[in-house]
Amino acid sequence: MSMKFKHGEMVRIKPNTHQERMPEHRVGIVVDSENGNAHTKFYNVMFVGTEIVLKFHEMFLESMNESG
């Protein structure tokens, strides 16, 4: 399965996604990934300016890279 987001990629958590401890700026770096079912992935995101790492399904993330 190909990865939708790469390790080290800057991402934003989509609006209307709630997660306890998520900073208001919703911007982080992908630090790890794991397979969900056959067609999905989950990503661990470390939020910029914090040491907070939270797990999100790929559908709740959007790339902040210009080509993404």
QUILIN-V547333 format. One record per run of one state. SS is the DSSP state (helix for helix, strand for strand, loop for the rest). FROM is the first residue (numbers start at 1). LEN is the number of residues. If there is no record, write none. Layout:
((SS	FROM	LEN) (SS	FROM	LEN))
This chain:
((loop	1	9) (strand	10	4) (loop	14	13) (strand	27	9) (loop	36	5) (strand	41	7) (loop	48	5) (strand	53	5) (helix	58	3) (strand	61	3) (loop	64	5))
